[in-house]
Amino acid sequence: MYTLYYSPGAASMLPHLLLLEIGAAFQLRLVDIESGANRDADYLRLNPNGVLPTLAIDDQPCRETPALLLMLCERHPEAGLAPAPGTPSRNAFLQWVLFLANTLQPAFRLWFYPSDVEGVDAVALKAAMRVRIESCFDQLDELLADGRPYLLGAEISALDFYAVMLMRWSRNMPRPATQWPRLKALADRVRARPSWIHLYDVEGLTEWA
Ligand SMILES: N[C@@H](CCC(=O)N[C@@H](CS)C(=O)NCC(=O)O)C(=O)O
């Protein structure tokens, strides 16, 4: 049994989408960032960094969004959300998941939370992160240049859900991801899925539907 601690539109969207795609049984617990509930002592016991998401797997709290992606893919191979270990597509899958985890997601973190870095000019830091985010979009867009519908090829994978969740976070930036036509087409495919539509309903999201 899974319990997902989430805040609407936060990084918890990724495990939420994957659980829906897998069809696994899970319960949701709202930890609203807007109201500061992520700093409550009860939540900090589960996630000492006070960030979302946390996914309790059989009562064990697990954290770090890309790790949750890998855990869920590993626990549910039948869902086909990741290529099998040892295959060439698996290498590409790991490479791009870690690219999102190490490069794109941290750049978004500093775009939204420049105060994470003390003593640095927030405007300059955000400008640098904007360049980094747009360069990541260039690379993802290039991956789709051969006409493939999804980042790994013909089949959707957990990588696409991760990428599109991050693309959503750019919606109010000067150059949102949807300005890259191939990325927009990818987002449209993911946004049409029942899991995305259901998540919007449950999390009460409206923007970038
Ligand atoms: N490294 C963490 C970062 C998660 C993260 O930054 N979550 C944001 C929401 S998208 C958060 O909880 N922000 C609230 C805060 O930092 O106070 C992960 O990948 O799970």
The ligand as an SDF file (V2000), in Angstrom:
LIG
                    3D

 20 19  0  0  0  0  0  0  0  0999 V2000
   14.9030   17.1770   -4.1430 N   0  0  0  0  0  0  0  0  0  0  0  0
   13.4930   17.1970   -3.8280 C   0  0  0  0  0  0  0  0  0  0  0  0
   12.9760   18.5990   -4.0930 C   0  0  0  0  0  0  0  0  0  0  0  0
   11.4870   18.6990   -3.9410 C   0  0  0  0  0  0  0  0  0  0  0  0
   11.0140   20.1480   -3.9230 C   0  0  0  0  0  0  0  0  0  0  0  0
   11.7960   21.0990   -4.1160 O   0  0  0  0  0  0  0  0  0  0  0  0
    9.6880   20.2980   -3.7120 N   0  0  0  0  0  0  0  0  0  0  0  0
    9.1120   21.6180   -3.6190 C   0  0  0  0  0  0  0  0  0  0  0  0
    7.7870   21.6710   -4.3840 C   0  0  0  0  0  0  0  0  0  0  0  0
    7.9800   21.3350   -6.0970 S   0  0  0  0  0  0  0  0  0  0  0  0
    8.7800   21.9300   -2.1790 C   0  0  0  0  0  0  0  0  0  0  0  0
    8.4550   21.0530   -1.4120 O   0  0  0  0  0  0  0  0  0  0  0  0
    8.8140   23.2160   -1.8230 N   0  0  0  0  0  0  0  0  0  0  0  0
    8.4600   23.6970   -0.5170 C   0  0  0  0  0  0  0  0  0  0  0  0
    9.6240   24.2610    0.2230 C   0  0  0  0  0  0  0  0  0  0  0  0
   10.7870   24.0640   -0.1690 O   0  0  0  0  0  0  0  0  0  0  0  0
    9.3530   24.9270    1.2340 O   0  0  0  0  0  0  0  0  0  0  0  0
   12.7680   16.1560   -4.6890 C   0  0  0  0  0  0  0  0  0  0  0  0
   13.2090   15.9000   -5.8120 O   0  0  0  0  0  0  0  0  0  0  0  0
   11.7910   15.5610   -4.2090 O   0  0  0  0  0  0  0  0  0  0  0  0
  1  2  1  0
  2  3  1  0
  2 18  1  0
  3  4  1  0
  4  5  1  0
  5  6  2  0
  5  7  1  0
  7  8  1  0
  8  9  1  0
  8 11  1  0
  9 10  1  0
 11 12  2  0
 11 13  1  0
 13 14  1  0
 14 15  1  0
 15 16  2  0
 15 17  1  0
 18 19  2  0
 18 20  1  0
M  END
$$$$
